[in-house]
Amino acid sequence: MASFEIIGGHRLKGEIIPQGAKNEALQILCAVLLTPEPVTIYNIPNIIDVNKLIELLNDFGVAVTKINESTYKFEANNINIEYLETENFKKKAAALRGSIMILGPLLARFGKAKMPKPGGDKIGRRRLDTHFIGFQNLGAKFNYDTDDSFYHIDASNLQGCYMLLDEASVTGTANIVMAAVLAKGRTTIYNAACEPYLQQLCNMLNRMGAKISGIGSNLLNIDGVEALGGTEHTILPDMIEIGSFIGMAAMTASEITIKNCRIDMLGLIPNTFQRLGIKMEFRGDDIYIPSQEHYEIDTFIDGSILTIADAIWPGFTPDLLSIVLVVATQAKGSVLIHQKMFESRLFFVDKLIDMGAQIILCDPHRASVIGLGKQIPLKGISMTSPDIRAGVSLLIAAMSANGKSTIHNIEQIDRGYQHIDTRLNALGAQIKRLS
């Protein structure tokens, strides 16, 4: 198990370029299975989860050509569908939650698939009903084998239909869309997710020959086609990393320019951090964060304590609530953090409390943060990263703290953040990777 050793209290300065979006990459990479023609993808992040998925595609028979550090060409013209029966597939798919999104393309193109229960962050219940009910609506037949923990799916005759999703799941919507593009007739999906990741996927599929309308809304219409062709696609910059860098700059009183942010795709993210008192300037497509000694949390119009909650897009993304919570500990004022989607995501606050933060965990979904306005700095401690987003939140806390901190289990951070120690050290951080 690897660890980070962080010497806190150092101000950062300079420019940083966000990596490609992890959540988009996992969907886009699975979509290459929909066509035998070449698909070239740019701005792929070099992170564990994405690299594992590329390896899994290669095991299926996808010809993978690495053009440079962030650009790959994929050609799925010789897929070995029997790979699904192997022990190697079971092991790799079970270890990667993103593997669930190979189901839609496999069902659409080959009419069958199977999947072990996938892994991922332990942040609470992450049910797969939306995916599976959507496939069933299209005509797929499911069987769950309790002996080998596999979902077996027969989709030899997918037919378009109307469906109302039980939740606006991003991965669920993406999976259903990828299954529907080659189904017979029209599929209408209401209560669809409309995150930028999904907009990117739909636009890519349309360039491949799909017929999807309503992109960017919660009502998608998909007219099935016979086949899809090749294309090129560029992945968006990672909005979660951009938000992490904004919070990091405020916590460490650093002057940072975040380059090439695609500000038009960030939704409420900049505004939410501004409500915490963080100043920023939009310079073209860059976000400039000036050095701030202090930042003060806003209130509601009537003067009551601000609540920041996650919501389906275009609401605030749940992946940044951990960052917001950490940043609020050193602001002046109070805020209630309400994590609606995952009931285990706030449990990492015990480590922040040990560092000296004033936080009351009200219940599994809500935490009240009393910001100390940097009057009492956090102190360095030894801790363990429980998941990707909490791990980076603890890293930011450690960078702002007095003294030395150690974060264990940083494989969790590496799953979602590309060379994070190297990139931050280039700005003046002091982070040492310990094997």
Sine and cosine of phi, psi and omega as CSV:
sin_phi,cos_phi,sin_psi,cos_psi,sin_omega,cos_omega
0.00,0.00,0.82,-0.57,-0.01,-1.00
-1.00,0.06,0.34,-0.94,-0.03,-1.00
-0.65,-0.76,0.34,-0.94,0.19,-0.98
-0.95,-0.31,0.70,-0.71,0.19,-0.98
-0.94,-0.33,0.86,-0.51,-0.12,-0.99
-0.87,-0.49,0.78,-0.62,0.16,-0.99
-0.99,-0.15,0.92,-0.39,-0.11,-0.99
-0.99,0.14,0.09,-1.00,0.10,-0.99
1.00,0.01,0.13,0.99,-0.02,-1.00
-0.99,-0.14,0.75,-0.66,0.08,-1.00
-0.99,0.15,0.61,-0.79,0.01,-1.00
-0.98,-0.22,0.37,-0.93,0.02,-1.00
-0.42,-0.91,0.70,-0.72,0.08,-1.00
0.69,-0.72,-0.27,-0.96,-0.03,-1.00
-0.93,-0.37,0.55,-0.83,0.05,-1.00
-0.64,-0.77,0.64,-0.77,-0.01,-1.00
-0.97,-0.26,0.83,-0.55,0.02,-1.00
-0.92,0.39,0.53,-0.85,0.06,-1.00
-0.95,0.31,0.14,-0.99,0.14,-0.99
-0.92,0.40,0.46,-0.89,-0.11,-0.99
-0.94,0.35,0.87,-0.50,0.02,-1.00
-0.85,0.53,-0.77,0.64,-0.10,-1.00
-0.91,0.42,-0.57,0.82,0.08,-1.00
-0.94,0.34,-0.68,0.73,-0.07,-1.00
-0.85,0.53,-0.65,0.76,-0.04,-1.00
-0.89,0.45,-0.56,0.83,0.05,-1.00
-0.97,0.24,-0.74,0.68,-0.08,-1.00
-0.88,0.47,-0.65,0.76,-0.01,-1.00
-0.89,0.45,-0.63,0.78,0.02,-1.00
-0.91,0.41,-0.51,0.86,-0.04,-1.00
-0.91,0.41,-0.33,0.94,0.01,-1.00
-0.91,0.43,-0.34,0.94,0.03,-1.00
-0.94,0.33,-0.21,0.98,-0.07,-1.00
-0.98,0.19,-0.20,0.98,-0.08,-1.00
-0.64,-0.77,0.55,-0.83,0.11,-0.99
-0.99,0.15,-0.13,0.99,-0.07,-1.00
-1.00,0.05,0.33,-0.94,-0.05,-1.00
-0.92,0.40,0.63,-0.78,0.09,-1.00
-0.78,-0.62,0.84,-0.55,0.02,-1.00
-0.96,-0.29,0.78,-0.63,-0.06,-1.00
-0.84,-0.54,0.77,-0.64,-0.01,-1.00
-0.96,-0.27,0.38,-0.92,0.08,-1.00
0.89,0.45,0.64,0.77,0.07,-1.00
-0.98,0.19,0.80,-0.60,0.00,-1.00
-0.95,0.30,0.62,-0.78,0.02,-1.00
-1.00,-0.02,0.98,0.21,-0.04,-1.00
-0.75,-0.66,0.31,-0.95,-0.15,-0.99
-0.85,0.52,-0.77,0.64,-0.07,-1.00
-0.87,0.49,-0.66,0.75,-0.01,-1.00
-0.93,0.36,-0.68,0.73,0.00,-1.00
-0.90,0.44,-0.59,0.81,0.06,-1.00
-0.90,0.43,-0.62,0.78,0.01,-1.00
-0.93,0.36,-0.65,0.76,0.06,-1.00
-0.87,0.49,-0.66,0.75,0.04,-1.00
-0.89,0.46,-0.64,0.77,0.02,-1.00
-0.91,0.42,-0.68,0.74,0.05,-1.00
-0.87,0.49,-0.67,0.75,0.03,-1.00
-0.88,0.47,-0.63,0.78,0.03,-1.00
-0.90,0.43,-0.50,0.87,0.04,-1.00
-0.95,0.30,-0.24,0.97,-0.05,-1.00
0.94,-0.34,0.05,1.00,0.06,-1.00
-0.93,0.36,0.79,-0.62,0.08,-1.00
-0.97,0.22,0.90,-0.44,-0.08,-1.00
-0.94,-0.35,0.85,-0.53,0.04,-1.00
-0.88,-0.47,0.88,-0.48,0.04,-1.00
-1.00,0.07,0.91,-0.41,-0.04,-1.00
-1.00,0.08,-0.70,0.71,0.15,-0.99
-0.44,-0.90,-0.18,-0.98,-0.11,-0.99
-0.80,0.60,-0.56,0.83,-0.11,-0.99
-0.83,-0.56,0.16,0.99,-0.05,-1.00
-0.81,-0.58,0.78,-0.62,0.02,-1.00
-0.75,-0.67,0.51,-0.86,0.17,-0.98
-0.93,-0.38,0.71,-0.70,-0.02,-1.00
-0.86,-0.51,0.67,-0.75,0.05,-1.00
-0.67,-0.74,0.95,-0.31,-0.10,-1.00
-0.98,-0.19,0.82,0.57,-0.05,-1.00
-0.99,-0.16,0.06,1.00,-0.02,-1.00
-0.59,-0.81,0.85,0.52,-0.08,-1.00
-0.98,0.21,0.73,-0.68,0.08,-1.00
-0.99,-0.16,1.00,-0.04,-0.07,-1.00
-0.92,0.40,-0.34,0.94,0.01,-1.00
-0.95,0.32,-0.21,0.98,0.06,-1.00
-0.86,0.50,-0.42,0.91,0.04,-1.00
-0.85,0.53,-0.42,0.91,-0.08,-1.00
-1.00,0.07,-0.06,1.00,-0.14,-0.99
-1.00,0.04,0.41,-0.91,0.07,-1.00
-0.93,0.38,-0.52,0.86,0.03,-1.00
-0.89,0.46,-0.67,0.74,0.04,-1.00
-0.89,0.45,-0.71,0.70,-0.02,-1.00
-0.85,0.53,-0.70,0.72,-0.04,-1.00
-0.91,0.42,-0.73,0.69,-0.08,-1.00
-0.95,0.30,-0.67,0.74,-0.03,-1.00
-0.93,0.38,-0.59,0.81,-0.01,-1.00
-0.93,0.36,-0.40,0.92,-0.05,-1.00
-1.00,0.03,-0.08,1.00,-0.11,-0.99
-0.72,-0.70,0.92,-0.39,-0.04,-1.00
-0.90,0.44,-0.56,0.83,0.00,-1.00
-0.88,0.48,-0.30,0.96,0.00,-1.00
-0.90,0.44,-0.34,0.94,0.01,-1.00
-0.86,0.52,-0.43,0.90,-0.08,-1.00
-0.99,0.11,0.07,1.00,0.18,-0.98
-0.98,0.18,-0.25,0.97,-0.07,-1.00
-0.89,0.46,-0.77,0.64,-0.04,-1.00
-0.83,0.56,-0.79,0.61,0.03,-1.00
-0.88,0.48,-0.65,0.76,-0.01,-1.00
-0.91,0.41,-0.66,0.75,0.02,-1.00
-0.91,0.42,-0.65,0.76,-0.04,-1.00
-0.91,0.40,-0.67,0.74,-0.14,-0.99
-1.00,-0.05,-0.54,0.84,-0.11,-0.99
-0.89,-0.45,-0.16,0.99,0.11,-0.99
0.98,0.20,0.08,1.00,0.04,-1.00
-0.36,-0.93,0.33,-0.94,0.06,-1.00
-0.16,-0.99,0.23,-0.97,0.14,-0.99
-0.55,-0.84,0.41,-0.91,-0.12,-0.99
-0.44,-0.90,0.79,-0.62,0.16,-0.99
-0.96,0.28,0.29,-0.96,0.05,-1.00
-0.88,0.48,0.86,-0.50,-0.11,-0.99
-0.98,0.22,0.31,-0.95,-0.01,-1.00
-1.00,-0.06,-0.63,-0.78,-0.01,-1.00
0.86,-0.50,-0.11,-0.99,-0.01,-1.00
-0.88,0.48,0.60,-0.80,0.08,-1.00
-1.00,-0.04,0.98,0.19,-0.07,-1.00
-0.88,-0.48,0.28,0.96,-0.03,-1.00
0.85,-0.52,-0.08,-1.00,-0.02,-1.00
-0.90,0.43,0.72,-0.70,0.02,-1.00
-0.70,-0.71,0.97,0.25,-0.13,-0.99
-0.95,0.31,0.36,-0.93,-0.05,-1.00
-0.94,-0.35,0.20,0.98,-0.08,-1.00
-0.83,0.56,-0.66,0.75,-0.05,-1.00
-0.87,0.50,-0.69,0.72,0.04,-1.00
-0.86,0.51,-0.80,0.60,-0.19,-0.98
-0.95,0.31,-0.65,0.76,0.04,-1.00
-0.90,0.43,-0.61,0.80,0.07,-1.00
-0.88,0.48,-0.70,0.71,0.05,-1.00
-0.89,0.45,-0.65,0.76,0.03,-1.00
-0.89,0.45,-0.63,0.78,0.06,-1.00
-0.86,0.51,-0.55,0.84,0.02,-1.00
-0.99,0.17,-0.10,0.99,0.06,-1.00
0.93,-0.37,0.06,1.00,0.01,-1.00
-0.96,0.28,0.52,-0.85,0.03,-1.00
-0.91,-0.41,0.76,-0.66,-0.12,-0.99
-0.93,-0.35,0.54,-0.84,0.18,-0.98
-0.58,-0.82,0.82,-0.58,0.03,-1.00
-0.98,-0.22,0.87,-0.49,0.00,-1.00
-1.00,-0.03,0.94,-0.35,-0.05,-1.00
-0.95,0.33,-0.37,0.93,-0.01,-1.00
-0.94,0.34,-0.70,0.71,-0.02,-1.00
-0.94,-0.34,0.11,0.99,0.03,-1.00
0.83,0.55,0.62,0.78,0.02,-1.00
-0.93,-0.36,0.63,-0.78,0.22,-0.97
-1.00,-0.04,0.85,-0.53,0.04,-1.00
-0.97,-0.25,0.75,-0.66,-0.13,-0.99
-0.75,-0.66,0.79,-0.61,0.11,-0.99
-0.94,-0.33,0.87,-0.50,-0.03,-1.00
-0.74,-0.67,0.74,0.68,-0.09,-1.00
-0.95,0.30,-0.20,0.98,-0.04,-1.00
-0.58,-0.81,0.94,0.35,0.00,-1.00
-0.96,0.27,0.76,-0.65,-0.02,-1.00
-0.82,-0.57,0.71,-0.70,0.05,-1.00
-0.88,0.47,0.47,-0.88,-0.03,-1.00
-0.34,-0.94,0.06,-1.00,0.15,-0.99
-1.00,-0.08,0.68,-0.73,0.09,-1.00
-0.58,-0.81,0.55,-0.84,0.09,-1.00
-0.92,-0.40,0.93,-0.36,-0.06,-1.00
-0.92,0.38,0.61,-0.79,0.00,-1.00
-0.95,0.32,-0.40,0.92,0.13,-0.99
-0.48,-0.88,0.44,-0.90,-0.05,-1.00
-0.99,0.11,0.89,0.46,-0.02,-1.00
-0.95,0.32,0.77,-0.64,0.00,-1.00
-0.92,0.38,-0.79,0.61,-0.02,-1.00
-0.93,0.36,-0.58,0.82,0.05,-1.00
-0.89,0.46,-0.73,0.69,0.03,-1.00
-0.88,0.48,-0.70,0.71,-0.01,-1.00
-0.86,0.50,-0.70,0.72,-0.02,-1.00
-0.89,0.45,-0.70,0.72,-0.01,-1.00
-0.92,0.40,-0.66,0.75,0.04,-1.00
-0.86,0.51,-0.71,0.71,-0.03,-1.00
-0.91,0.40,-0.52,0.85,0.09,-1.00
-0.95,0.30,-0.59,0.81,-0.12,-0.99
-0.97,0.23,-0.40,0.91,-0.10,-1.00
-0.90,0.44,-0.42,0.91,0.03,-1.00
-0.94,-0.34,0.12,0.99,0.05,-1.00
-0.97,0.23,0.33,-0.95,0.01,-1.00
-0.98,0.18,0.74,-0.68,0.08,-1.00
1.00,0.09,-0.26,-0.96,-0.09,-1.00
-0.99,-0.16,0.70,-0.72,0.13,-0.99
-0.92,-0.39,0.77,-0.64,0.09,-1.00
-0.91,-0.42,0.83,-0.55,0.00,-1.00
-0.91,-0.41,0.91,-0.41,0.05,-1.00
-0.97,-0.24,0.49,-0.87,-0.16,-0.99
0.90,0.44,0.54,0.84,0.07,-1.00
-0.95,0.31,0.52,-0.86,0.17,-0.99
-0.92,0.38,0.47,-0.88,-0.02,-1.00
-0.71,-0.70,0.41,0.91,0.05,-1.00
-0.82,0.57,0.42,-0.91,0.07,-1.00
-0.79,0.61,-0.58,0.81,0.03,-1.00
-0.84,0.54,-0.70,0.72,-0.04,-1.00
-0.95,0.31,-0.60,0.80,0.09,-1.00
-0.86,0.51,-0.67,0.74,0.02,-1.00
-0.88,0.47,-0.71,0.71,0.01,-1.00
-0.87,0.50,-0.74,0.68,-0.03,-1.00
-0.90,0.44,-0.66,0.75,0.03,-1.00
-0.90,0.43,-0.63,0.78,0.06,-1.00
-0.89,0.45,-0.71,0.70,-0.01,-1.00
-0.89,0.46,-0.62,0.78,0.05,-1.00
-0.90,0.44,-0.62,0.79,0.07,-1.00
-0.91,0.41,-0.43,0.90,0.03,-1.00
-0.99,0.15,-0.13,0.99,0.03,-1.00
0.90,-0.43,0.01,1.00,0.06,-1.00
-0.95,0.32,0.26,-0.97,0.01,-1.00
-0.82,-0.58,1.00,0.05,-0.04,-1.00
-0.89,-0.46,0.79,-0.62,0.07,-1.00
-0.83,-0.55,0.32,-0.95,-0.04,-1.00
1.00,0.04,0.25,0.97,-0.05,-1.00
-0.87,0.49,0.75,-0.66,-0.04,-1.00
1.00,-0.09,-0.09,1.00,0.04,-1.00
-0.90,-0.43,0.02,-1.00,0.03,-1.00
-0.99,-0.11,0.25,0.97,0.05,-1.00
-0.77,-0.63,0.96,-0.27,-0.02,-1.00
-0.96,-0.28,0.66,-0.75,0.15,-0.99
-0.89,-0.45,0.77,-0.64,-0.06,-1.00
-0.79,-0.62,0.90,-0.44,0.09,-1.00
-0.99,-0.11,0.89,-0.46,-0.08,-1.00
-0.89,0.45,0.56,-0.83,0.04,-1.00
-0.85,-0.53,0.20,-0.98,-0.05,-1.00
-0.96,0.28,-0.63,0.77,-0.08,-1.00
-0.38,-0.93,0.35,-0.94,0.05,-1.00
-0.90,-0.44,0.45,-0.89,0.01,-1.00
-0.94,-0.34,-0.12,-0.99,-0.01,-1.00
-0.99,0.17,0.16,-0.99,0.01,-1.00
-0.24,-0.97,0.00,-1.00,0.18,-0.98
-0.84,-0.54,0.50,-0.87,-0.07,-1.00
-0.49,-0.87,0.65,-0.76,0.07,-1.00
-0.92,-0.40,0.82,-0.57,-0.03,-1.00
-0.97,0.24,0.63,-0.77,0.03,-1.00
-0.90,0.44,0.40,-0.92,0.20,-0.98
-0.90,0.44,0.52,-0.86,-0.12,-0.99
-0.97,0.26,0.93,-0.38,-0.03,-1.00
-0.90,0.43,-0.48,0.88,0.00,-1.00
-0.95,0.31,-0.63,0.78,0.05,-1.00
-0.93,0.37,-0.62,0.78,0.04,-1.00
-0.87,0.49,-0.73,0.68,0.04,-1.00
-0.88,0.47,-0.62,0.79,0.03,-1.00
-0.89,0.46,-0.66,0.75,-0.01,-1.00
-0.93,0.36,-0.59,0.81,0.06,-1.00
-0.88,0.48,-0.75,0.66,0.01,-1.00
-0.90,0.44,-0.64,0.76,0.01,-1.00
-0.88,0.47,-0.67,0.74,0.00,-1.00
-0.87,0.49,-0.69,0.73,-0.02,-1.00
-0.92,0.40,-0.70,0.72,-0.05,-1.00
-0.90,0.44,-0.56,0.83,-0.08,-1.00
-0.98,-0.22,0.14,0.99,-0.01,-1.00
0.79,0.61,0.70,0.72,-0.10,-0.99
-0.98,-0.22,0.42,-0.91,0.07,-1.00
-0.97,-0.24,0.94,-0.33,-0.13,-0.99
-0.72,-0.69,0.61,-0.79,0.17,-0.99
-0.92,-0.39,0.86,-0.52,0.04,-1.00
-0.99,-0.10,0.88,-0.47,-0.16,-0.99
-1.00,0.02,0.51,-0.86,0.21,-0.98
0.77,0.64,0.88,0.47,-0.16,-0.99
-1.00,0.00,-0.20,0.98,-0.18,-0.98
0.76,0.65,0.88,0.48,-0.07,-1.00
-0.83,0.56,-0.53,0.85,0.00,-1.00
-0.90,0.43,-0.27,0.96,-0.03,-1.00
-0.95,-0.30,0.15,0.99,-0.08,-1.00
-1.00,-0.02,-0.18,0.98,0.05,-1.00
0.85,0.53,-0.76,-0.65,-0.08,-1.00
-0.99,0.11,0.00,1.00,-0.11,-0.99
-0.85,0.52,-0.81,0.59,0.01,-1.00
-0.86,0.51,-0.69,0.73,-0.03,-1.00
-0.88,0.47,-0.63,0.78,-0.01,-1.00
-0.90,0.43,-0.68,0.74,0.04,-1.00
-0.94,0.35,-0.52,0.85,0.07,-1.00
-0.91,0.42,-0.55,0.83,0.02,-1.00
-0.94,0.35,-0.32,0.95,0.14,-0.99
-0.99,0.15,-0.05,1.00,0.04,-1.00
0.99,-0.15,0.11,0.99,-0.05,-1.00
-0.99,0.13,0.81,-0.58,0.03,-1.00
-0.99,0.10,0.58,-0.82,0.06,-1.00
-0.41,-0.91,0.42,-0.91,0.06,-1.00
-0.81,-0.59,0.67,-0.75,0.10,-0.99
-1.00,-0.06,0.90,-0.44,0.00,-1.00
-0.90,-0.43,1.00,-0.04,-0.16,-0.99
0.92,0.40,-0.86,-0.50,0.04,-1.00
-0.97,-0.25,0.26,0.97,0.04,-1.00
-0.97,-0.23,0.45,-0.89,0.09,-1.00
-0.91,-0.41,0.87,-0.49,0.01,-1.00
-0.98,-0.18,0.82,-0.57,0.04,-1.00
-0.94,-0.35,0.93,-0.37,0.03,-1.00
-0.97,0.25,0.34,-0.94,0.07,-1.00
-0.93,0.38,0.79,-0.61,-0.02,-1.00
-0.81,-0.59,0.82,-0.58,0.08,-1.00
-0.96,0.29,-0.57,0.82,-0.05,-1.00
-0.62,-0.78,0.48,-0.88,0.14,-0.99
-0.58,-0.81,0.59,-0.81,-0.16,-0.99
-0.85,-0.52,0.74,-0.67,-0.03,-1.00
-0.95,0.32,0.71,-0.71,0.05,-1.00
-0.94,0.33,0.22,-0.97,0.13,-0.99
-0.85,-0.53,0.17,-0.99,0.16,-0.99
-0.94,0.34,0.22,-0.98,-0.12,-0.99
-0.84,0.54,-0.57,0.82,-0.02,-1.00
-0.99,0.11,0.10,0.99,0.02,-1.00
1.00,0.01,-0.02,1.00,-0.02,-1.00
-0.97,0.24,0.30,-0.95,-0.09,-1.00
-0.90,0.43,0.70,-0.71,-0.01,-1.00
-0.91,0.41,0.65,-0.76,0.16,-0.99
-0.90,-0.43,0.76,-0.65,0.11,-0.99
-0.90,-0.43,0.87,-0.50,-0.06,-1.00
-0.78,-0.62,0.46,-0.89,0.09,-1.00
-0.99,0.14,0.37,-0.93,-0.01,-1.00
-0.34,-0.94,0.30,-0.95,0.09,-1.00
-0.91,0.42,0.49,-0.87,-0.02,-1.00
-0.85,0.53,0.68,-0.73,0.24,0.97
-1.00,0.00,0.40,0.92,0.12,-0.99
-0.95,0.31,-0.02,-1.00,-0.09,-1.00
-0.97,0.24,0.74,-0.68,-0.08,-1.00
-0.93,0.36,0.69,-0.72,0.01,-1.00
-0.90,0.43,-0.40,0.92,-0.04,-1.00
-0.93,0.38,-0.23,0.97,-0.01,-1.00
-0.96,-0.29,-0.01,1.00,-0.02,-1.00
-0.91,0.41,-0.57,0.82,0.04,-1.00
-0.89,0.46,-0.64,0.77,0.02,-1.00
-0.91,0.41,-0.72,0.69,0.00,-1.00
-0.86,0.52,-0.68,0.74,-0.02,-1.00
-0.88,0.48,-0.73,0.68,0.00,-1.00
-0.88,0.47,-0.72,0.70,-0.03,-1.00
-0.88,0.48,-0.60,0.80,-0.03,-1.00
-0.91,0.41,-0.41,0.91,-0.04,-1.00
-0.90,0.44,-0.42,0.91,-0.03,-1.00
-0.94,-0.35,0.11,0.99,0.12,-0.99
-0.99,0.14,0.13,-0.99,0.14,-0.99
-0.99,-0.17,0.84,-0.54,0.00,-1.00
0.86,-0.50,-0.06,-1.00,-0.08,-1.00
-0.82,-0.57,0.46,-0.89,0.03,-1.00
-0.49,-0.87,0.55,-0.83,0.11,-0.99
-0.98,-0.21,0.86,-0.52,0.06,-1.00
-0.99,-0.10,0.83,-0.56,-0.05,-1.00
-0.87,-0.49,0.97,-0.22,0.02,-1.00
-1.00,-0.07,0.98,-0.20,-0.13,-0.99
-0.99,0.12,-0.51,0.86,-0.23,-0.97
-1.00,0.09,-0.56,0.83,-0.10,-1.00
-0.78,-0.63,0.80,-0.60,-0.14,-0.99
-1.00,0.07,-0.03,1.00,0.00,-1.00
-0.90,-0.44,0.09,1.00,-0.15,-0.99
-0.97,0.23,-0.38,0.93,-0.06,-1.00
-1.00,-0.05,0.00,1.00,-0.09,-1.00
-0.92,0.38,-0.26,0.97,0.00,-1.00
-0.95,0.31,-0.12,0.99,-0.06,-1.00
-0.91,0.41,-0.30,0.95,0.04,-1.00
-0.87,0.49,-0.54,0.84,0.02,-1.00
-0.94,0.34,-0.62,0.79,0.04,-1.00
-0.92,0.39,-0.61,0.79,0.05,-1.00
-0.89,0.46,-0.65,0.76,0.06,-1.00
-0.89,0.46,-0.46,0.89,0.02,-1.00
-0.99,0.15,-0.13,0.99,0.04,-1.00
0.94,-0.35,0.06,1.00,0.01,-1.00
-0.95,0.32,0.52,-0.85,0.04,-1.00
-0.99,-0.14,0.99,-0.10,-0.07,-1.00
-0.71,-0.71,0.71,-0.71,0.14,-0.99
-0.92,-0.40,0.90,-0.45,0.07,-1.00
-0.99,0.13,0.97,-0.23,-0.11,-0.99
-0.94,0.35,-0.66,0.75,0.01,-1.00
-0.23,-0.97,-0.02,-1.00,-0.06,-1.00
-0.86,0.51,-0.29,0.96,-0.09,-1.00
-0.95,-0.32,-0.24,0.97,-0.14,-0.99
-0.73,-0.69,0.65,-0.76,0.07,-1.00
-0.70,-0.71,0.73,-0.68,0.06,-1.00
-0.99,-0.16,0.82,-0.57,-0.05,-1.00
-0.93,-0.38,0.81,-0.58,0.08,-1.00
-0.97,-0.24,0.97,-0.26,-0.04,-1.00
-0.96,0.29,0.67,-0.74,-0.08,-1.00
-0.98,-0.19,0.10,1.00,0.06,-1.00
0.86,0.51,0.51,0.86,0.01,-1.00
0.90,0.44,0.21,0.98,0.04,-1.00
-0.94,0.33,-0.55,0.84,0.05,-1.00
-0.85,-0.52,0.99,-0.16,-0.04,-1.00
-0.90,0.43,0.45,-0.89,0.14,-0.99
-0.92,0.40,0.41,-0.91,0.04,-1.00
-0.91,-0.42,0.55,-0.83,-0.03,-1.00
-0.93,0.36,0.63,-0.78,0.03,-1.00
-0.60,-0.80,0.06,-1.00,0.15,-0.99
-0.98,-0.18,0.71,-0.70,-0.09,-1.00
-0.46,-0.89,0.13,-0.99,-0.02,-1.00
-0.81,-0.59,0.70,-0.72,0.00,-1.00
-0.98,0.21,0.84,-0.54,-0.01,-1.00
-1.00,0.06,-0.47,0.88,0.01,-1.00
-0.38,-0.93,0.07,-1.00,-0.12,-0.99
-0.85,0.52,-0.82,0.57,-0.14,-0.99
-0.95,0.31,-0.65,0.76,0.07,-1.00
-0.90,0.44,-0.58,0.81,0.00,-1.00
-0.87,0.49,-0.70,0.71,0.02,-1.00
-0.95,0.32,-0.55,0.83,0.07,-1.00
-0.88,0.48,-0.68,0.73,0.04,-1.00
-0.92,0.38,-0.56,0.83,0.07,-1.00
-0.89,0.46,-0.68,0.73,0.03,-1.00
-0.90,0.44,-0.68,0.73,0.03,-1.00
-0.87,0.50,-0.69,0.73,-0.03,-1.00
-0.91,0.41,-0.58,0.81,0.01,-1.00
-0.92,0.39,-0.44,0.90,-0.01,-1.00
-1.00,-0.07,-0.19,0.98,-0.14,-0.99
-0.99,0.14,0.34,-0.94,0.15,-0.99
-0.98,0.19,0.72,-0.70,0.10,-1.00
1.00,0.03,-0.29,-0.96,-0.10,-0.99
-0.98,-0.19,0.69,-0.72,0.11,-0.99
-0.85,-0.53,0.47,-0.88,0.10,-0.99
-0.81,-0.59,0.77,-0.64,0.05,-1.00
-0.90,-0.43,0.88,-0.47,0.03,-1.00
-1.00,-0.03,0.20,-0.98,0.03,-1.00
0.87,0.50,0.67,0.75,-0.05,-1.00
-0.96,0.27,-0.04,1.00,0.16,-0.99
-0.83,0.55,-0.52,0.85,0.06,-1.00
-0.87,0.49,-0.68,0.73,0.01,-1.00
-0.92,0.38,-0.67,0.74,-0.01,-1.00
-0.89,0.46,-0.40,0.92,0.04,-1.00
-0.89,0.46,-0.46,0.89,-0.11,-0.99
-0.82,-0.57,-0.18,0.98,-0.08,-1.00
-0.77,-0.63,0.83,-0.56,-0.13,-0.99
-0.99,0.15,0.88,-0.47,0.07,-1.00
0.70,0.71,0.72,0.70,-0.17,-0.99
-0.89,0.46,-0.60,0.80,-0.01,-1.00
-0.92,0.39,-0.69,0.72,0.01,-1.00
-0.88,0.47,-0.69,0.73,-0.07,-1.00
-0.93,0.36,-0.64,0.77,0.00,-1.00
-0.97,0.25,-0.56,0.83,0.06,-1.00
-0.89,0.46,-0.52,0.85,0.03,-1.00
-0.91,0.41,-0.34,0.94,0.04,-1.00
-1.00,-0.07,-0.10,0.99,0.02,-1.00
0.88,-0.47,0.04,1.00,0.05,-1.00
-0.95,0.31,0.29,-0.96,0.09,-1.00
-0.84,-0.55,1.00,0.01,-0.03,-1.00
-0.83,-0.56,0.84,-0.55,0.01,-1.00
-0.91,-0.41,0.76,-0.65,0.04,-1.00
-1.00,0.02,0.82,-0.57,0.01,-1.00
-0.94,-0.35,0.79,-0.61,-0.01,-1.00
-1.00,0.05,0.00,0.00,0.00,0.00
